Amino acid sequence: MTRSLHKGPYVDERVLKKVLGKRPEQTGVIKTWIRRSDIAPEMVGFTFGVYNGKTHIEVLITEDMVGHKLGEFSPTRKFIRHGGKMQKEIDTKKKEAEITAAKTAKSAVETKK
């Protein structure tokens, strides 16, 4: 834990208020912009829509997540792919395989006619 033990975990009051006294089946998705809030044991079973800067990503809280932050389960960056010579070779092989598969499928259809 990054926070000292005598202070305890930081759970935002607004998030905790939305959870206390309710059942997970009744509430549905709880939208929140508070990524820095710790996950408390009372939140287990609820689904949170955690904002990542663009959209709300649905996160189902399980027992393993208790003690972590809400923002850890809603990534803010999207990995596209690495570039370079190897990636170009992989892409060209994939395109060639698709072309040959399409040609064989087309020839199979023509032979049936």
ROMIKE-789222 format. One record per residue: residue number from 1; z, y, x of N, C-alpha, C, O, CB in turn; residue in three letters. Coordinates in pm, 1 decimal, m for minus. Last residue first. Glycine has a CB too. Example, Ala and Ser with C-alpha at 12.3 -4.5 7.8 and 13.67 -1.06 7.14 Angstrom:
% residues 2
+-----+----------+----------+----------+----------+----------+----------+----------+----------+----------+----------+----------+----------+----------+----------+----------+-----+
:   k :      npz :      npy :      npx :     capz :     capy :     capx :      cpz :      cpy :      cpx :      opz :      opy :      opx :     cbpz :     cbpy :     cbpx :   r :
+-----+----------+----------+----------+----------+----------+----------+----------+----------+----------+----------+----------+----------+----------+----------+----------+-----+
:   2 :    708.0 :   m225.0 :   1285.0 :    714.0 :   m106.0 :   1367.0 :    787.0 :      3.0 :   1290.0 :    803.9 :    113.8 :   1340.9 :    572.5 :    m59.8 :   1408.4 : SER :
:   1 :    780.0 :   m569.0 :   1319.0 :    780.0 :   m450.0 :   1230.0 :    780.0 :   m330.0 :   1320.0 :    846.5 :   m331.9 :   1423.6 :    904.6 :   m447.3 :   1130.8 : ALA :
+-----+----------+----------+----------+----------+----------+----------+----------+----------+----------+----------+----------+----------+----------+----------+----------+-----+
//
This chain:
% residues 113
+-----+----------+----------+----------+----------+----------+----------+----------+----------+----------+----------+----------+----------+----------+----------+----------+-----+
:   k :      npz :      npy :      npx :     capz :     capy :     capx :      cpz :      cpy :      cpx :      opz :      opy :      opx :     cbpz :     cbpy :     cbpx :   r :
+-----+----------+----------+----------+----------+----------+----------+----------+----------+----------+----------+----------+----------+----------+----------+----------+-----+
: 113 :  m6019.1 :  m2490.4 :  m2044.8 :  m6115.2 :  m2441.8 :  m2143.4 :  m6238.9 :  m2521.1 :  m2132.0 :  m6334.5 :  m2497.5 :  m2205.9 :  m6145.3 :  m2293.8 :  m2126.3 : LYS :
: 112 :  m5885.8 :  m2587.0 :  m1825.2 :  m5850.6 :  m2642.9 :  m1956.7 :  m5952.3 :  m2603.3 :  m2062.2 :  m5970.3 :  m2675.8 :  m2160.1 :  m5710.8 :  m2596.5 :  m1999.4 : LYS :
: 111 :  m5975.1 :  m2425.7 :  m1620.2 :  m6017.1 :  m2565.9 :  m1621.2 :  m5985.6 :  m2632.4 :  m1754.1 :  m6054.4 :  m2727.3 :  m1792.0 :  m5949.8 :  m2642.4 :  m1507.9 : THR :
: 110 :  m5843.6 :  m2185.0 :  m1672.7 :  m5989.5 :  m2191.1 :  m1686.6 :  m6038.9 :  m2335.9 :  m1692.8 :  m6135.1 :  m2365.0 :  m1763.9 :  m6057.0 :  m2117.6 :  m1569.7 : GLU :
: 109 :  m5577.8 :  m2250.2 :  m1612.6 :  m5610.4 :  m2209.7 :  m1748.7 :  m5760.8 :  m2222.9 :  m1772.5 :  m5802.5 :  m2266.8 :  m1879.7 :  m5563.7 :  m2065.0 :  m1775.1 : VAL :
: 108 :  m5598.9 :  m2297.7 :  m1339.9 :  m5553.1 :  m2405.3 :  m1427.6 :  m5587.4 :  m2374.5 :  m1572.3 :  m5623.0 :  m2465.3 :  m1647.4 :  m5402.0 :  m2426.9 :  m1412.6 : ALA :
: 107 :  m5670.4 :  m2047.5 :  m1245.9 :  m5766.9 :  m2156.6 :  m1233.6 :  m5727.5 :  m2274.5 :  m1322.8 :  m5814.6 :  m2343.7 :  m1375.5 :  m5777.8 :  m2202.1 :  m1087.1 : SER :
: 106 :  m5432.2 :  m1909.2 :  m1297.0 :  m5556.4 :  m1867.6 :  m1363.4 :  m5659.5 :  m1979.4 :  m1358.3 :  m5729.1 :  m2003.5 :  m1456.9 :  m5613.3 :  m1739.9 :  m1298.0 : LYS :
: 105 :  m5252.7 :  m2039.2 :  m1131.7 :  m5228.9 :  m2040.2 :  m1275.6 :  m5356.6 :  m2004.3 :  m1351.6 :  m5385.6 :  m2061.3 :  m1456.7 :  m5115.7 :  m1942.6 :  m1312.1 : ALA :
: 104 :  m5364.2 :  m1978.2 :   m884.0 :  m5356.7 :  m2117.8 :   m926.8 :  m5332.7 :  m2128.7 :  m1076.9 :  m5386.7 :  m2218.1 :  m1142.0 :  m5246.1 :  m2190.7 :   m850.8 : THR :
: 103 :  m5335.3 :  m1698.3 :   m884.2 :  m5468.9 :  m1758.3 :   m876.7 :  m5466.5 :  m1902.7 :   m923.6 :  m5556.7 :  m1945.9 :   m995.4 :  m5523.4 :  m1750.7 :   m733.7 : LYS :
: 102 :  m5056.3 :  m1670.6 :   m889.9 :  m5136.1 :  m1617.7 :  m1000.6 :  m5275.5 :  m1679.9 :  m1002.1 :  m5328.4 :  m1710.9 :  m1108.8 :  m5146.7 :  m1464.8 :   m990.9 : ALA :
: 101 :  m4991.8 :  m1785.0 :   m644.8 :  m4940.1 :  m1844.8 :   m767.3 :  m5020.3 :  m1798.1 :   m888.1 :  m5049.0 :  m1876.9 :   m978.2 :  m4791.9 :  m1810.3 :   m785.4 : ALA :
: 100 :  m5115.4 :  m1603.1 :   m471.8 :  m5162.1 :  m1742.1 :   m475.9 :  m5112.3 :  m1812.5 :   m601.6 :  m5185.5 :  m1892.9 :   m659.2 :  m5115.4 :  m1818.2 :   m350.8 : THR :
:  99 :  m4961.7 :  m1374.5 :   m530.4 :  m5106.6 :  m1374.4 :   m552.5 :  m5159.2 :  m1517.7 :   m561.4 :  m5239.0 :  m1549.1 :   m649.7 :  m5179.0 :  m1297.7 :   m439.2 : ILE :
:  98 :  m4705.6 :  m1451.7 :   m449.3 :  m4730.4 :  m1416.5 :   m588.9 :  m4878.5 :  m1421.7 :   m621.6 :  m4916.9 :  m1468.3 :   m728.9 :  m4675.5 :  m1277.9 :   m619.4 : GLU :
:  97 :  m4749.4 :  m1486.5 :   m175.6 :  m4707.0 :  m1600.6 :   m256.4 :  m4731.3 :  m1573.7 :   m404.8 :  m4773.2 :  m1663.5 :   m477.9 :  m4558.3 :  m1631.8 :   m231.6 : ALA :
:  96 :  m4808.9 :  m1224.2 :   m101.9 :  m4910.2 :  m1328.3 :    m85.8 :  m4875.8 :  m1450.5 :   m170.2 :  m4964.5 :  m1511.4 :   m230.1 :  m4923.7 :  m1368.1 :     62.1 : GLU :
:  95 :  m4560.9 :  m1101.9 :   m152.2 :  m4678.9 :  m1061.1 :   m228.5 :  m4787.8 :  m1166.3 :   m220.5 :  m4852.9 :  m1195.5 :   m320.8 :  m4731.8 :   m927.1 :   m177.8 : LYS :
:  94 :  m4401.1 :  m1233.0 :     39.2 :  m4368.3 :  m1245.6 :   m102.2 :  m4488.3 :  m1209.0 :   m188.8 :  m4515.6 :  m1276.5 :   m288.0 :  m4248.2 :  m1157.2 :   m137.5 : LYS :
:  93 :  m4520.5 :  m1146.9 :    274.6 :  m4519.5 :  m1289.6 :    242.2 :  m4492.0 :  m1311.1 :     94.7 :  m4552.7 :  m1397.8 :     31.8 :  m4415.1 :  m1363.4 :    326.4 : LYS :
:  92 :  m4463.2 :   m871.5 :    257.2 :  m4603.3 :   m916.8 :    253.5 :  m4611.8 :  m1065.6 :    221.4 :  m4701.4 :  m1107.1 :    148.0 :  m4673.1 :   m888.1 :    388.1 : THR :
:  91 :  m4178.4 :   m873.7 :    271.1 :  m4246.1 :   m822.8 :    152.2 :  m4390.5 :   m871.9 :    144.2 :  m4436.5 :   m910.0 :     36.6 :  m4242.9 :   m670.4 :    151.3 : ASP :
:  90 :  m4139.8 :   m973.6 :    529.4 :  m4086.5 :  m1047.6 :    414.5 :  m4157.1 :  m1004.3 :    286.9 :  m4192.1 :  m1088.0 :    203.7 :  m3934.0 :  m1026.0 :    401.2 : ILE :
:  89 :  m4256.2 :   m768.0 :    678.7 :  m4310.3 :   m903.8 :    684.5 :  m4264.8 :   m986.8 :    565.8 :  m4343.5 :  m1062.1 :    508.5 :  m4268.9 :   m971.9 :    814.0 : GLU :
:  88 :  m4083.8 :   m557.1 :    615.7 :  m4225.2 :   m548.9 :    578.5 :  m4289.6 :   m686.2 :    578.9 :  m4368.6 :   m718.3 :    490.1 :  m4300.5 :   m455.8 :    673.3 : LYS :
:  87 :  m3848.3 :   m648.4 :    732.7 :  m3853.6 :   m632.0 :    587.4 :  m3997.5 :   m623.5 :    539.2 :  m4030.4 :   m676.7 :    433.2 :  m3776.1 :   m507.0 :    544.3 : GLN :
:  86 :  m3913.2 :   m638.8 :   1003.9 :  m3881.8 :   m766.9 :    940.3 :  m3892.7 :   m757.6 :    788.1 :  m3941.5 :   m850.1 :    723.3 :  m3741.0 :   m812.7 :    979.9 : MET :
:  85 :  m3949.0 :   m360.4 :   1048.5 :  m4059.6 :   m453.6 :   1064.3 :  m4033.3 :   m586.1 :    992.4 :  m4122.8 :   m639.5 :    926.9 :  m4085.5 :   m478.7 :   1211.8 : LYS :
:  84 :  m3773.0 :   m151.2 :    805.0 :  m3807.5 :   m204.7 :    935.4 :  m3916.0 :   m309.4 :    930.4 :  m3968.2 :   m343.2 :    824.1 :  m3687.3 :   m261.9 :    999.4 : GLY :
:  83 :  m3485.1 :   m115.2 :    591.2 :  m3628.0 :   m111.7 :    618.7 :  m3658.9 :   m181.5 :    748.9 :  m3579.5 :   m262.0 :    797.5 :  m3678.6 :     31.4 :    622.6 : GLY :
:  82 :  m3255.4 :   m250.3 :    359.3 :  m3285.1 :   m203.8 :    492.7 :  m3435.5 :   m207.0 :    512.0 :  m3504.6 :   m291.8 :    455.6 :  m3212.9 :   m289.2 :    599.3 : HIS :
:  81 :  m3209.5 :   m125.1 :     26.0 :  m3240.5 :   m230.6 :    121.1 :  m3260.3 :   m167.2 :    257.1 :  m3279.5 :    m46.2 :    268.8 :  m3366.1 :   m311.1 :     77.9 : ARG :
:  80 :  m3006.1 :      7.4 :   m154.7 :  m3144.3 :    m26.7 :   m186.7 :  m3186.2 :   m145.6 :   m101.0 :  m3197.0 :   m257.0 :   m152.4 :  m3239.3 :     95.1 :   m163.8 : ILE :
:  79 :  m2692.5 :     41.0 :   m289.7 :  m2765.1 :     m9.1 :   m173.7 :  m2905.2 :    m49.3 :   m217.5 :  m2920.8 :   m131.4 :   m307.8 :  m2690.7 :   m129.1 :   m107.9 : PHE :
:  78 :  m2541.0 :    319.4 :   m418.5 :  m2628.1 :    207.7 :   m453.4 :  m2707.2 :    166.7 :   m330.6 :  m2780.6 :    247.4 :   m273.5 :  m2723.1 :    244.9 :   m570.4 : LYS :
:  77 :  m2204.1 :    429.0 :   m447.6 :  m2330.9 :    429.3 :   m375.3 :  m2409.5 :    304.3 :   m409.6 :  m2352.5 :    196.7 :   m427.5 :  m2308.0 :    438.6 :   m223.3 : ARG :
:  76 :  m1975.6 :    386.8 :   m586.8 :  m2042.4 :    514.9 :   m606.9 :  m2176.8 :    522.1 :   m536.9 :  m2255.9 :    612.4 :   m564.4 :  m1954.7 :    626.9 :   m558.5 : THR :
:  75 :  m1842.4 :    106.7 :   m767.1 :  m1904.2 :    164.2 :   m646.9 :  m1983.9 :    290.7 :   m677.5 :  m2050.7 :    300.4 :   m780.4 :  m1995.0 :     61.5 :   m580.9 : PRO :
:  74 :  m1565.4 :     30.7 :   m900.2 :  m1679.0 :    105.8 :   m951.0 :  m1747.5 :    175.3 :   m832.9 :  m1714.9 :    289.7 :   m801.5 :  m1634.3 :    209.3 :  m1059.8 : SER :
:  73 :  m1339.0 :    m70.4 :   m796.4 :  m1423.6 :   m163.2 :   m869.2 :  m1542.7 :    m94.3 :   m934.9 :  m1612.8 :   m154.7 :  m1016.1 :  m1342.5 :   m234.8 :   m973.4 : PHE :
:  72 :  m1194.2 :    132.9 :   m686.6 :  m1241.4 :     28.0 :   m597.1 :  m1341.8 :    m64.2 :   m664.5 :  m1421.3 :   m129.3 :   m596.8 :  m1124.8 :    m52.7 :   m545.8 : GLU :
:  71 :  m1094.9 :    299.0 :   m886.5 :  m1221.3 :    334.3 :   m823.1 :  m1276.6 :    228.3 :   m729.9 :  m1395.0 :    232.5 :   m696.6 :  m1204.9 :    459.8 :   m748.0 : GLY :
:  70 :   m842.8 :    198.3 :   m947.3 :   m952.6 :    177.1 :  m1042.1 :  m1088.1 :    201.1 :   m976.2 :  m1185.2 :    131.6 :  m1006.5 :   m936.5 :    269.2 :  m1163.6 : LEU :
:  69 :   m674.8 :     33.6 :   m672.5 :   m715.2 :    154.4 :   m744.2 :   m829.6 :    121.1 :   m840.3 :   m904.6 :     26.3 :   m817.1 :   m757.9 :    266.2 :   m644.6 : LYS :
:  68 :   m435.2 :   m240.2 :   m691.3 :   m552.7 :   m172.4 :   m637.1 :   m580.7 :    m46.9 :   m718.9 :   m517.8 :    m23.9 :   m822.2 :   m676.3 :   m266.5 :   m637.1 : HIS :
:  67 :   m228.9 :   m342.1 :   m839.6 :   m194.9 :   m280.5 :   m711.3 :   m312.6 :   m210.0 :   m646.7 :   m293.5 :   m128.4 :   m556.7 :   m141.4 :   m384.4 :   m617.2 : GLY :
:  66 :   m413.0 :   m602.4 :   m982.9 :   m290.8 :   m522.2 :   m990.7 :   m254.2 :   m472.3 :   m851.3 :   m248.9 :   m550.3 :   m756.2 :   m173.8 :   m604.5 :  m1052.1 : VAL :
:  65 :   m622.9 :   m778.9 :   m969.6 :   m651.7 :   m638.4 :   m942.9 :   m527.4 :   m550.2 :   m941.1 :   m535.6 :   m434.0 :   m901.4 :   m747.5 :   m586.6 :  m1045.2 : MET :
:  64 :   m544.7 :  m1028.7 :  m1052.6 :   m571.9 :  m1010.6 :   m910.3 :   m588.2 :   m863.4 :   m873.3 :   m569.4 :   m826.8 :   m757.3 :   m696.6 :  m1087.6 :   m871.2 : ASP :
:  63 :   m537.4 :  m1013.0 :  m1328.8 :   m410.8 :  m1010.3 :  m1255.8 :   m431.1 :   m987.4 :  m1106.4 :   m343.2 :   m932.1 :  m1040.3 :   m335.3 :  m1140.1 :  m1277.8 : GLU :
:  62 :   m802.7 :   m786.6 :  m1431.7 :   m739.1 :   m917.8 :  m1421.6 :   m611.5 :   m904.8 :  m1338.0 :   m582.3 :   m798.3 :  m1283.7 :   m836.5 :  m1022.8 :  m1358.6 : THR :
:  61 :   m994.8 :   m575.5 :  m1632.0 :   m879.4 :   m583.1 :  m1542.7 :   m818.8 :   m723.4 :  m1549.2 :   m787.4 :   m773.4 :  m1657.3 :   m773.4 :   m475.6 :  m1579.9 : ILE :
:  60 :  m1329.5 :   m518.5 :  m1624.6 :  m1228.3 :   m596.5 :  m1693.9 :  m1113.8 :   m620.5 :  m1596.6 :  m1133.7 :   m679.3 :  m1490.3 :  m1286.7 :   m731.5 :  m1748.0 : LEU :
:  59 :  m1514.0 :   m232.0 :  m1627.3 :  m1432.5 :   m314.1 :  m1538.7 :  m1326.2 :   m384.6 :  m1622.9 :  m1242.5 :   m319.1 :  m1685.2 :  m1367.0 :   m227.8 :  m1425.4 : VAL :
:  58 :  m1821.8 :    m71.3 :  m1660.4 :  m1716.0 :   m145.9 :  m1727.7 :  m1646.9 :   m239.9 :  m1629.7 :  m1711.6 :   m316.9 :  m1558.8 :  m1772.8 :   m224.9 :  m1846.7 : GLU :
:  57 :  m1890.9 :    246.6 :  m1543.8 :  m1909.5 :    104.6 :  m1517.1 :  m1791.6 :     29.9 :  m1577.3 :  m1676.0 :     62.2 :  m1550.0 :  m1922.2 :     76.1 :  m1363.7 : ILE :
:  56 :  m2050.4 :    529.5 :  m1652.5 :  m1924.3 :    456.0 :  m1661.8 :  m1954.7 :    308.0 :  m1642.9 :  m2034.6 :    250.5 :  m1716.8 :  m1852.5 :    481.9 :  m1799.0 : HIS :
:  55 :  m2253.6 :    715.9 :  m1416.0 :  m2230.3 :    643.5 :  m1540.3 :  m2090.0 :    582.3 :  m1538.2 :  m2021.1 :    583.5 :  m1436.2 :  m2338.3 :    533.5 :  m1561.1 : THR :
:  54 :  m2211.5 :    897.7 :  m1199.3 :  m2334.0 :    899.2 :  m1278.7 :  m2312.9 :    833.8 :  m1414.9 :  m2350.3 :    890.4 :  m1517.6 :  m2446.5 :    828.5 :  m1203.6 : LYS :
:  53 :  m1966.1 :    873.7 :  m1094.2 :  m2040.2 :    993.2 :  m1058.3 :  m2167.9 :   1006.7 :  m1137.5 :  m2226.9 :   1114.6 :  m1142.8 :  m2071.1 :    992.8 :   m912.1 : GLY :
:  52 :  m1845.8 :    655.2 :  m1201.9 :  m1884.2 :    646.2 :  m1060.2 :  m1961.6 :    768.9 :  m1014.2 :  m2017.7 :    767.9 :   m904.6 :  m1968.0 :    521.0 :  m1036.0 : ASN :
:  51 :  m1575.4 :    590.7 :  m1418.4 :  m1688.0 :    678.7 :  m1385.1 :  m1718.0 :    672.0 :  m1236.2 :  m1627.3 :    681.7 :  m1153.6 :  m1658.2 :    824.2 :  m1426.8 : TYR :
:  50 :  m1500.9 :    295.9 :  m1582.1 :  m1464.8 :    381.4 :  m1469.1 :  m1588.3 :    459.2 :  m1426.0 :  m1693.5 :    400.7 :  m1400.3 :  m1407.4 :    297.4 :  m1350.2 : VAL :
:  49 :  m1390.1 :    179.0 :  m1858.7 :  m1518.0 :    234.4 :  m1816.7 :  m1488.7 :    336.3 :  m1708.4 :  m1455.3 :    450.9 :  m1738.5 :  m1596.4 :    298.7 :  m1936.8 : GLY :
:  48 :  m1191.0 :   m111.4 :  m1878.3 :  m1200.8 :     30.8 :  m1849.7 :  m1344.3 :     65.7 :  m1813.6 :  m1411.8 :    m10.9 :  m1744.9 :  m1104.7 :     70.8 :  m1736.1 : PHE :
:  47 :  m1039.1 :   m341.9 :  m2081.2 :  m1166.0 :   m308.2 :  m2017.7 :  m1172.7 :   m157.6 :  m2002.7 :  m1161.7 :    m84.0 :  m2100.8 :  m1287.2 :   m362.0 :  m2099.7 : THR :
:  46 :   m737.3 :   m533.7 :  m2036.8 :   m811.6 :   m421.4 :  m2092.0 :   m942.0 :   m401.5 :  m2015.2 :   m953.2 :   m439.6 :  m1898.7 :   m726.7 :   m293.2 :  m2088.1 : PHE :
:  45 :   m611.4 :   m728.6 :  m1888.3 :   m679.3 :   m769.1 :  m2011.2 :   m761.8 :   m658.4 :  m2073.4 :   m848.9 :   m686.4 :  m2155.8 :   m579.4 :   m817.5 :  m2110.7 : GLY :
:  44 :   m355.9 :   m528.1 :  m1760.2 :   m426.6 :   m656.0 :  m1750.5 :   m483.4 :   m694.8 :  m1886.8 :   m412.6 :   m693.9 :  m1987.5 :   m332.4 :   m767.0 :  m1697.6 : VAL :
:  43 :   m197.2 :   m305.5 :  m1768.5 :   m340.5 :   m286.4 :  m1792.3 :   m419.3 :   m417.2 :  m1794.1 :   m538.0 :   m416.8 :  m1826.5 :   m397.7 :   m195.3 :  m1686.8 : MET :
:  42 :     57.8 :   m361.8 :  m1689.3 :     35.9 :   m338.9 :  m1832.6 :   m112.0 :   m329.1 :  m1867.8 :   m148.7 :   m343.0 :  m1984.5 :    106.8 :   m212.1 :  m1876.5 : GLU :
:  41 :     50.6 :   m364.4 :  m1410.7 :     47.8 :   m492.6 :  m1482.8 :     24.4 :   m477.2 :  m1633.6 :    m23.7 :   m570.2 :  m1698.4 :    178.1 :   m566.4 :  m1460.0 : PRO :
:  40 :   m180.1 :   m102.8 :  m1307.7 :    m45.7 :   m151.0 :  m1338.0 :    m55.5 :   m285.4 :  m1412.0 :   m159.7 :   m316.2 :  m1469.8 :     32.9 :    m46.0 :  m1423.3 : ALA :
:  39 :   m374.3 :     27.0 :  m1059.7 :   m377.7 :    m63.6 :  m1173.9 :   m238.5 :   m123.9 :  m1189.9 :   m185.8 :   m187.3 :  m1098.6 :   m486.5 :   m175.5 :  m1155.3 : ILE :
:  38 :   m361.6 :    378.0 :   m977.5 :   m337.1 :    237.0 :   m947.1 :   m344.7 :    155.3 :  m1075.5 :   m324.4 :    207.1 :  m1185.2 :   m199.0 :    218.2 :   m878.4 : ASP :
:  37 :   m612.4 :    630.9 :   m986.0 :   m496.9 :    567.7 :  m1048.5 :   m485.8 :    421.3 :  m1008.4 :   m585.3 :    348.9 :  m1005.1 :   m505.4 :    580.0 :  m1200.3 : SER :
:  36 :   m844.8 :    742.6 :   m898.8 :   m735.9 :    732.1 :   m802.4 :   m612.6 :    661.6 :   m858.4 :   m517.8 :    635.5 :   m784.3 :   m697.6 :    869.1 :   m754.6 : ARG :
:  35 :  m1025.6 :    779.1 :  m1101.1 :  m1048.5 :    667.0 :  m1011.0 :   m929.2 :    642.2 :   m919.3 :   m913.9 :    531.8 :   m867.0 :  m1173.1 :    691.4 :   m928.2 : ARG :
:  34 :  m1052.5 :    893.3 :  m1394.1 :   m942.2 :    892.1 :  m1298.4 :   m953.4 :    767.6 :  m1211.2 :   m897.2 :    663.0 :  m1243.8 :   m804.5 :    896.4 :  m1371.2 : ILE :
:  33 :  m1214.5 :    894.5 :  m1602.6 :  m1269.2 :    959.1 :  m1483.4 :  m1167.4 :    953.1 :  m1369.4 :  m1194.1 :   1002.6 :  m1259.9 :  m1308.1 :   1106.2 :  m1513.8 : TRP :
:  32 :  m1265.7 :    641.6 :  m1848.1 :  m1178.4 :    722.7 :  m1764.1 :  m1255.3 :    777.7 :  m1645.0 :  m1348.4 :    715.2 :  m1594.3 :  m1057.8 :    640.8 :  m1716.5 : THR :
:  31 :  m1274.1 :    471.4 :  m2158.7 :  m1344.6 :    551.8 :  m2058.2 :  m1246.3 :    637.0 :  m1980.2 :  m1155.3 :    697.1 :  m2037.3 :  m1451.0 :    641.0 :  m2124.4 : LYS :
:  30 :  m1211.4 :    159.9 :  m2254.4 :  m1138.0 :    285.4 :  m2235.0 :  m1208.1 :    362.2 :  m2124.1 :  m1202.2 :    322.4 :  m2007.7 :   m986.0 :    259.7 :  m2199.8 : ILE :
:  29 :  m1359.3 :    m46.4 :  m2491.9 :  m1371.9 :      9.7 :  m2357.6 :  m1300.3 :    144.3 :  m2352.4 :  m1324.9 :    231.9 :  m2435.2 :  m1521.5 :     25.4 :  m2317.6 : VAL :
:  28 :  m1118.6 :   m184.1 :  m2714.7 :  m1256.1 :   m180.8 :  m2665.3 :  m1257.7 :   m125.8 :  m2523.0 :  m1168.5 :   m154.9 :  m2443.4 :  m1346.6 :    m95.3 :  m2758.1 : GLY :
:  27 :   m873.2 :   m204.2 :  m2860.5 :   m914.2 :    m78.5 :  m2798.5 :  m1060.2 :    m74.0 :  m2758.7 :  m1121.7 :     32.3 :  m2768.3 :   m831.2 :    m52.9 :  m2678.9 : THR :
:  26 :   m816.8 :   m459.3 :  m2962.9 :   m827.3 :   m345.6 :  m3053.5 :   m895.8 :   m225.5 :  m2988.6 :   m969.1 :   m152.8 :  m3055.7 :   m689.8 :   m305.7 :  m3102.1 : GLN :
:  25 :   m790.5 :   m635.9 :  m2752.1 :   m895.9 :   m661.2 :  m2850.8 :   m920.4 :   m538.8 :  m2939.6 :  m1032.4 :   m517.3 :  m2986.1 :   m858.9 :   m782.1 :  m2937.6 : GLU :
:  24 :   m565.2 :   m545.7 :  m2608.5 :   m699.8 :   m529.8 :  m2550.8 :   m811.7 :   m549.8 :  m2652.2 :   m917.2 :   m487.5 :  m2640.4 :   m718.3 :   m627.2 :  m2437.1 : PRO :
:  23 :   m330.0 :   m358.1 :  m2804.6 :   m384.1 :   m486.3 :  m2760.1 :   m525.1 :   m465.4 :  m2706.1 :   m596.8 :   m376.9 :  m2752.8 :   m384.5 :   m589.9 :  m2875.9 : ARG :
:  22 :    m72.6 :   m115.9 :  m2726.3 :   m199.5 :   m157.5 :  m2786.5 :   m239.8 :   m293.5 :  m2732.2 :   m190.9 :   m338.1 :  m2628.4 :   m310.8 :    m53.3 :  m2759.5 : LYS :
:  21 :    143.4 :    m11.4 :  m2587.9 :    157.7 :    m35.3 :  m2730.9 :     30.6 :    m79.1 :  m2800.4 :     25.8 :    m79.5 :  m2923.4 :    207.8 :     86.5 :  m2795.8 : GLY :
:  20 :    m44.2 :    157.8 :  m2339.1 :     86.2 :    114.3 :  m2389.5 :     87.1 :    100.0 :  m2541.6 :     38.5 :    186.7 :  m2614.1 :    194.3 :    212.7 :  m2346.5 : LEU :
:  19 :   m298.2 :    272.3 :  m2289.5 :   m279.4 :    127.5 :  m2283.6 :   m151.5 :     82.2 :  m2353.5 :   m150.9 :    m21.4 :  m2420.0 :   m277.3 :     81.8 :  m2139.5 : VAL :
:  18 :   m294.4 :    545.7 :  m2290.2 :   m400.5 :    480.6 :  m2367.0 :   m379.8 :    330.0 :  m2378.4 :   m437.0 :    266.3 :  m2466.8 :   m535.0 :    508.8 :  m2303.6 : LYS :
:  17 :    m88.7 :    596.3 :  m2110.3 :    m65.8 :    625.8 :  m2251.0 :   m170.5 :    557.8 :  m2339.6 :   m139.5 :    516.7 :  m2451.4 :    m67.1 :    776.9 :  m2274.1 : LYS :
:  16 :   m211.0 :    540.9 :  m1866.1 :   m105.1 :    452.5 :  m1912.3 :    m77.2 :    472.3 :  m2061.4 :    m45.5 :    376.3 :  m2131.5 :     22.1 :    476.1 :  m1831.3 : LEU :
:  15 :   m382.4 :    758.9 :  m1847.9 :   m438.3 :    623.6 :  m1853.9 :   m335.1 :    527.2 :  m1910.6 :   m367.6 :    442.1 :  m1993.3 :   m484.5 :    576.8 :  m1713.9 : VAL :
:  14 :   m199.5 :    969.8 :  m1837.0 :   m299.1 :    966.7 :  m1944.8 :   m359.9 :    827.9 :  m1960.5 :   m386.3 :    783.7 :  m2072.3 :   m409.6 :   1069.2 :  m1918.2 : ARG :
:  13 :    m51.9 :    920.0 :  m1603.8 :     13.5 :    912.6 :  m1734.6 :    m86.8 :    900.4 :  m1847.9 :    m62.4 :    828.4 :  m1944.7 :    100.4 :   1034.7 :  m1756.7 : GLU :
:  12 :   m164.7 :    714.9 :  m1339.1 :   m180.3 :    837.5 :  m1415.9 :   m124.4 :    819.4 :  m1557.4 :   m146.7 :    716.9 :  m1621.7 :   m328.5 :    879.1 :  m1421.4 : ASP :
:  11 :     34.0 :    577.8 :  m1104.2 :    m39.8 :    542.4 :  m1224.8 :    m45.3 :    667.7 :  m1310.3 :     58.5 :    721.0 :  m1349.5 :     27.1 :    421.7 :  m1302.2 : VAL :
:  10 :    105.2 :    509.6 :   m788.5 :     61.3 :    622.9 :   m869.2 :    m22.0 :    570.5 :   m985.7 :   m134.7 :    524.7 :   m967.2 :    m20.1 :    725.0 :   m783.6 : TYR :
:   9 :    400.7 :    315.3 :   m704.0 :    255.7 :    330.5 :   m722.3 :    223.5 :    450.8 :   m810.7 :    303.0 :    489.4 :   m896.4 :    195.7 :    202.7 :   m783.6 : PRO :
:   8 :    675.5 :    465.8 :   m513.9 :    617.0 :    375.5 :   m612.6 :    468.1 :    400.0 :   m628.5 :    414.7 :    495.6 :   m572.2 :    686.8 :    391.1 :   m746.8 : GLY :
:   7 :    845.7 :    597.7 :   m339.4 :    773.2 :    676.7 :   m439.5 :    715.7 :    588.1 :   m548.9 :    707.7 :    629.8 :   m664.5 :    661.0 :    756.8 :   m373.4 : LYS :
:   6 :    936.9 :    396.5 :   m175.7 :   1035.4 :    466.8 :   m257.8 :    969.6 :    557.6 :   m361.5 :   1032.4 :    591.2 :   m461.9 :   1128.0 :    548.7 :   m169.4 : HIS :
:   5 :    705.6 :    307.9 :    m42.3 :    768.2 :    223.4 :   m143.7 :    868.4 :    298.4 :   m230.5 :    883.1 :    266.2 :   m348.4 :    836.6 :    107.2 :    m77.7 : LEU :
:   4 :    425.0 :    530.8 :     m4.3 :    555.0 :    478.5 :     38.3 :    622.8 :    403.8 :    m77.1 :    599.4 :    433.7 :   m194.2 :    646.0 :    593.4 :     89.0 : SER :
:   3 :     84.8 :    421.5 :    m25.3 :    191.8 :    508.0 :    m72.1 :    326.2 :    447.0 :    m34.1 :    340.2 :    324.7 :    m31.9 :    182.3 :    529.8 :   m225.1 : ARG :
:   2 :    m77.2 :    221.2 :     51.6 :    m83.3 :    343.4 :    128.7 :     29.7 :    438.2 :     90.5 :     65.3 :    526.5 :    168.6 :   m217.5 :    411.0 :    109.3 : THR :
:   1 :      0.0 :   m118.9 :     84.4 :      0.0 :      0.0 :      0.0 :      0.0 :    123.9 :     88.0 :     70.9 :    129.1 :    188.4 :    121.9 :      0.5 :    m95.5 : MET :
+-----+----------+----------+----------+----------+----------+----------+----------+----------+----------+----------+----------+----------+----------+----------+----------+-----+
//
